[in-house]
Amino acid sequence: MIFSSITFLFFFLVATIAIYYLLPRSLKNGWLLLTSLFFYGYGEPIYILLMVFSIVSNYVLGILMGKFEKKKKMILVIGIIFNLLLLGYFKYAGFLTETLNLLFKNLAVKTIALPIGISFYTFQIMSYLIDVYRGDCKPQRNIVMFGTYVTMFPQLIAGPIVRYRDIELQLESRTESFEMFGRGVELFTVGLCKKVLLANTFGDLFESLTAIGPASGVVGHFVAIIAFSLQIYFDFSGYSDMARGLGNMFGFEFVKNFDYPYISKSITEFWRRWHISLGTWFKEYVYIPLGGNRNGIVKQIRNILIVWALTGLWHGASWNFVLWGVYYGILLILEKVFLLKALDKAPAFIGRIYTLALVALGWMLFQFTDMSDLGNFFAGLFSFQNFGASTDATYQILSHLPLLIIGFIACLPVARNLFEKWKDKKGFIVLESILIICALVLCTSALVTSTYNPFLYFRF
């Protein structure tokens, strides 16, 4: 397990920042590396060895690519296979065995504890090796800097996926400032509020309605879908905002990972706004190398299906994730072939309703790893015999209604637009500081009093 939220906020983070700013420039990366390894290994110290092994191995591979120009393709292939084998063993060995058991009975299924964030840091490492091979960046000869890139705790366990070439210069030379630190605190607080005040509450509503089962009726199932759609957005975008905010506090600029995806007018647009760093990774390192859209529509369709099957599998070692990925692959192909032209001509609200409906249904494929549970949920959602919600379901919906409305509004760029409009007004900085302090107090109170604080991206 990782730190409790309170321990992280008021002990680990405070001490890490304080010492970081007291240290000279030459020791700052080393301090970040040490604290990141401590953070990563706090619950499972054995995985520090895995992390160090991965850092040293890929550091050496990068150096070798720089030294042996004629053999760097072979070194790259070795590096990719090595990293995929590590990821495959820890994340997919049990899934593979379970799948083979469908054909060959009595195979022992070994449960392997999943190292937190292994999908994120594996993709970061592979992007480094590929970029060194392509000549987009030079091999990093300082192992402390490379280790800091791989392990940096602000985005280690939940992204965004940071490409090495995007922060290469920041690792070597960056300037911390009061303004940047303040922006980091602001962004971190926004992310914390998204996670603690919104995502956790919507997750609680979703679990309450699904626990009621068929008695929640069509209405209850419909609200449950809305609740989970809001939960996963505020959970993951909240973690991404916190990671970017923490990065700012240490002088780093990480890529933006979410851009109000629920205002999208097509699935294509949705995936330009949702988990931007992952979409960029697959586009640059899988889709384009496969040929992208350069070799005709048939091969483009093949490439889209490959990318989205892999995207689904990246999210989890279960067939529901593969189905979820293929589901989006098919939708994107349909849009590419003909739907996108029709959506561009239709009123904006048609595209938004179409996108929200398909995305919300897709989240159920994402959530239910058991196909029978998924079938039961959809049976309840489309039941013609049990439309109204039970008393318990109605109570849950009505008691969460004010926050559902807040959630809808928070999915829109309303707050951002107001901030841009008011930020230069006299006295706004005082009001903003008061709001940040109040938000931190409220989040702390919620963390102390609540036992419900799930980490949806733990399995990644």
C-alpha angles and dihedrals in degrees: 000000000000129000119300110254094249093048090049096047102042104028115020097035096042093049093044094051095043095052092041092060092045094054124087118253093259093061101041097089091046090053091050090050093051095046092045092053090048090049092048096046098040095105100025109026091181090072091063085072090052091049094048090047090052093047095050094043095051092041089057092046090053092050091049092052089054093048101043105045095173093052100041094105090057090047090050091052090050090049095050093047091047094051094043091050091054091048092044095051096050099035108027109025093092092044091051092049092049090050092049088050088067087066103026115035129216098032111152112245110214116205111220120190109241114234107233115257095002092141091054099048093040090057090047091052093048091050088054093052093046092048091050089050092050092047093243089128138009123250111271107241095185106082092197091059091046091048090049090053093051099043105032101147099213091072103012100105104031109019154196093213103240117203114220094232090057093061102023093109092043091056091053099039130004135155121225116206139180090243093052092046090051091050089050093052090049094050093044091052092050090051092047091052091049091053103037104032102031113019095044092048094049090046090053090051092049093050092046093052095044090047089058088058124187091356089071087071129202091306092053092048091048092052089046090058090050091048094052092045089055093042096054093045096050092039097053099032087046092056090046091051091049090050092050091046092051089047090055090051089059094042099262130127112210123191120268109256104188132036108182094290095182092069090063120128095206141021088249090058091043091060091049088058102036122075090345095182093056093046090050091049094053092043095051101036104031115013099046095041088052088057101269110211095330101099106051136285097286094057091041089056089049091050093049092051092049093049094048095045087053091045090054092047091048089061095056147342097252137093092243089066091051089050090048091053094046089047090059092041090057093046092050091048091051090050092047092051101044118322097078093060091052092047092050089057095044124086113276094247091060091056093046094050091046092049097045092048095051094042092049092050089047091056089064089058086051096048104044112067090176111075093208090055089049091050092049091050094051090045089057092044094054098035114134093192100057110040104145124070123247122248092263093048092046090051091051092049096047094045090053096041097100091052092045088057090049088049092053091051092046089057089063126075090246096114092044092051092048091049092052090049097048105031094095094046118115112265094012093117090058092050091047092052092050091049092050092050092048091048092051091049091048093048092047091051091050092049092049096047101037126076092190110089109133123184105216094187095052090105093058 
